[in-house]
């Protein structure tokens, strides 16, 4: 079933992405989850298919696709292997600040490497005491001649230890509050940077997450990204765009679970007939499908605003991420229920999808924060 209609260009792009994801990523999804290591094979597959960093402009060696196509790419990869889709979302988090605030020299320096697959990006903003409260961060960057010196710890950093470059946010003016935060480009081989052990996570196990430690980490002054003291603006502007990608990831996970459940209930028989003939099962499937498609349409609406840099992107980015991740958690849970005891085992994959879905309600701003963002946008328009 194809419940959504897109112009032929998007439909062709989806078909190509689905072919790669279904044929090359899906067969390795169980192994990626069980190994709990960065999926090098998946990365190579995505790079070869040009799906690892959708949306980088053509002048920097990228594919130049719009945000709807980028969302489709993430959705299709996540449908097959959610862990592998974090390669795309990690790159999106690193690329977007460069596009929003980077100098032309910085863009020319870093974006071609990401576009070619030579470099993976990471985004280091969260800290132990500064998750939703970004302004409470303690990581410091001290100006010292023609250098900046970073000291502090970043937590929950996707692709840390694998990424070649990190976008790091640090306090440059402690007395200036939220206006005292700046953004920097840090190289993984800079002196004074080290990493913690990979976190042992509930889901997305193939997405490596570590703490990052900066101890007298000296970087050149020209690694400042944007203006000094404007880091929080860069961070929030980035999240407006990247929350669309998380929404797409959630839609993909939910679609994968819906597909698995729909196939299973037509094969599983009880009382002499497929359980798909029971009204209770049909109602569950219908509700699941409605949630997936509602989320998909919201994500695409947000993606269109991301491309247009629309003034209401902040609202739509938060809404897309919130609606889609809530839908993913609900749909994957129902998929496990429809598969019964088999759903609770690792044999059919829906329990993995359920575990993977949960983090989409948490990272890049919890859904409670998303609701606050949306409410503030609504109240501002009154």
N, C-alpha and C positions, 0 to 999 in steps of 0.2 A: 504494500500500500504506500502511495506517495501523497500524503495529505497536504502538501504545500506546493505552490506553483511559483516558479522563478523563471526569468528570461532564459533563453537557451544557453547563454554564456555561463551562467551560474550552474545550470543543470549539468552542463558538460564538465565543468570544474568539479562538481560534486561526484560525478561518476568516476572521474579519474582518481580523485582522492580516495573514494570508497574502494576502488579496485586495489590500490596499493595497501590500504589499511586491512582489507579483508584477506588478501592473499599473503601478505608478508608480515603484518603486525599481529593480527588476531591469533595465528598459530603459536606465537611466542608469548602471548599475554600471561599464561599460567606460569611459565618459566620466569618471566620478568618479575612477577609478584613473589614467587618463591625464593628467588635468588636475592631479592632486596638489594640490588646493586644498580648503578647507572647502566641503562640498556644500550651499550655501544652499538649492537647490531641494529637496534631501532633507530638510533641516531644516524647511522650510515644509510639506512633505508630512506629516512626522511630527507636527508641531504641529497641523495641520488634522485629523489622524486621532486625536489624543490619545494618540500612542504615543511621544512624545519623552521623557517622564519618568514612566514607569509606577510606581505605588506611593506617590506623595505622598498623605497623608491628605486626606480630603474637606474637613476643617475648614480646610485651607489652599488650597482650590481644586483639589486633585488628584482623580484617579480613584478613589483608595482601594483599588485592587486589591491582592491579596495577592502574596507573593513568587513563587508558582507562576505566576500570570498574568503578572507582570513578566518572569519567565524566558521564558515563551512568547513575549512580545512581542519580546524581544531575539533569541531563536532565529529567529523568522520573518523579522525584518529582516536578520539576518546571513546567512540562507539566500539572500537576494536580493542584498544588498550589505553586506559586512562593514564597510566604511568608515562607512556610514551608521549602523550599530548602535553605533558609538563615541559618537554623540550621546547615546544612552540610557545607556551605561555611564559616560560622563563626568558626566552629571547625577546618576547614582546615587552616584558617588563624592563629589559635593559635597553632595547632599541628606542622605545617611546620617549624617555627623557632626552636622548640625543636629538631626536627629531623636534622635540618641543623647545629645548633650551641650548642645545649644543651649537658651537660655532661651526662654520663650514669646514674649517680645518679638522675639528674633532669628528665630524660626520665622515669626512673623507678618510680619516685615520682608522675608524673602527667599523663602520657599517659594511664596507666591502668584505671584511673578514667574516662577519656574521653571515652575510648573504651567501658567501661561498661555502660555509660550513666549517671554515678553519677555526672559528671561535664561537664559543657558547657564552651567553651573557647570564649574569645573576643580578639580583636587586636586593641590596642590603639596607633595610630600614628598621625592621623590628628589633626590639631588645627585650630582655626579661621583664623590665618594669615599664616598657613603652611599646605596647602592642597597639591597641585601639587609641591610646593616648600618645600619639606620635610626638607631641611637643614635650613629653617627659624624657626624651632620649638623653643619654649621658655620654655617648661616644663623642670625643672631642677632636677638633682639627685646629691646630695652632699654626698661625702663619710664622714662618721662620726664613727670612730672606726671600730667596726665589723658590721656596718649597713650602709645603704643608706637611705637618706631622700629625698623624692620626693615632689616637689611643682609645681603646674601648672594646666592647664586645657586641656583636650582632647575633641575633638568635632566630632560628627557624628560617634559615636562608636556603632556598631551593637552588640546587646545582652548585652549592659551595664546595670547593675542592675539585670540581670538574670544570667549571666555567673559567675561561681565560681572562675575562674582564668582569668587574663588578661595579655597579652604580651604588655608591655608598653615601649615606646621609649622616652628617655629623654636626655638632654644635660648634660654630665658629665665634659666636658672640653670646656668652652665657647670660649676660644681663638683658638681652633683648627678647627673651621669651621665644615665641614661635617665629619671630623674625630674625632669630639668631642661628638658624639652621641653614647649612649649605650642602650642595651635592658635589660629588667628585667621581671621577673615573679612576678605579684602582686596578692594577694588573695583578694577576694571581702570583706572579713571580717577584713582586715588590718585596724588598726586605721588611721584616717586621710583621708579616701576615702569616697566620697559621689557622688551623681548623680543628674543631672537635670531632669526636666520633660521630658517625651517622646516627641520626635519631631512629629509634625503633618504633615505627609508626603503625597505626591501625590499618591504613590503606595507602594507596599510591606508593607502594613499597619500592617500586623501581625509580622513583624520584628521590634522589639523594638530598637529604636535608641536614645541615650541620650548623653549629655555631662558628662564627668567624672572629678571630682574635687579632686586634691591632695593637702592637706594642712598639712605640717609636717608629711607626711606619711612615717613612718619608717619601713623598711623591712630588713631582715638579708642580710649580704654581699653575701651569697651563692645563692641569687636569681638573681645575675648578669647572664645574658644569653650570653654566648660567651665571647669574650675579650672586655675589656673596650675600647671604641672608635671605635668599629667595628659594632656598631648598624646599621648604614646606609647600610652596606654591607649585614647584616642579613635581613634588611627590603626589600631591592631590590631583594635579592635572594629568599625571600619568595614570593614576588609578581610575579616573573617569573613562579612559580608553581601555585599560586592561581588564576592568571588570566585565566588559563585553566578552572578552576571551574566556573568563571563568564561567560566565553564563553559557557560552558555547560548549565548553567542556562538560558542564552539567547536563546540557541537553543531549550531548553524545552519549554520556553514561546512561541516562534515562532511556534513550532510544535503544541502546544495546540490551538493556534489561527488558524492555517491552517486547523486542523482537524475540528474545529467548523465551519469555513467558508465553507469547502468542503461539510459537511453534510447539512448545511443550504441551499446552492444554489441548491441542488438536491430536496429539499422539497418545496421551495418557488416558486410559480407560478405567472407569469405575461404574459399577452397576450396569455393565454391558454396553456402555456408550462413552464417547470421548467427553471428558469433563468440560470441554468447550461448549457443549450443548446445555449446560446448566446455567440458569439465568443469573445466579449469584456470581459465577465466574465471568459471564459476559458483562455484567455491570462493573466488575472490577477492571476488566480490560478497557471498557469504554472510558471509565474515569481516568485510568492511566494514560490513555491516548490523548484525552482532552488536556491533561496537564502537560504532556510533552509538547503538543502543538502550541498551546498557549505560551509556554516558555520559549519555544522556537521563534514565534512571531515577535515576542518582546525583545529577544536577543537581536533579531534582524532589524527591528525598529531602532534599537540602540546603536547597532553597527552603522546604519545609514546616517545617524547623527554624528557618529565618530568620524566618518569620512567627511561630512560637511562641516565638522567642528561647530555644530549647532549650539546655541546658548543653553538649551535644555539637556545637553548631554549628561551633566552631573546627575540629574534626576533619572534619566533613562538608563545610564550605566548602572546606577545603584539598583534600580527596579529589575533590570535584566538579570543581574547577578543574584539578587534575592529571590525572585520568582523561580528562576531556573534551578537554583540549588535546592530550594524547598521542594520543588517538583521532583528533582532527581532523588532526594532522600525518600520521598513518599513512594515513588514509582519502583525504586529498587527494593524497598521493603515489601511492597505488595508482590513483586516478582518472586521474592523468596517465599512468601506465603502461598502463592499459586503453585509453586513447585513442591510444596510440602517438605517432607523430610529430605528430598533430593536438593531442594533449595538451600538447605542448611549445610550441605556438603560442598566440597570444592569441585565436584565433578561437572557441574553445569555453569559455573562462572558467575551466577547472579549474586552469590554471597560476596565475591570479590567486588562486584559493581556496587553493592550496598556499602562495603567498607570504603571504597574509593569515593563514593558520593558524599560522605559525611564532611570531608574537609572543604568541599565547595561552599558549605554554609559558614565556614570559619575564616579561611584565609582571604587576603585582600580586603579585610574588614568583615567582621562578623555580620550576620544578617540583622542583628539588633542595631548595629551601627548603620547598616544600609537603610533601615527604616527611619533612623534619625536624620540621615542625609536627605531622604525623600521628603520627610515632614518639613524640614527647614526650607527646602526648595519650594514646597507648596505654600508655606506661610510667607515666604518672601514675595510671592506673586500677588498677595492680597493687598 
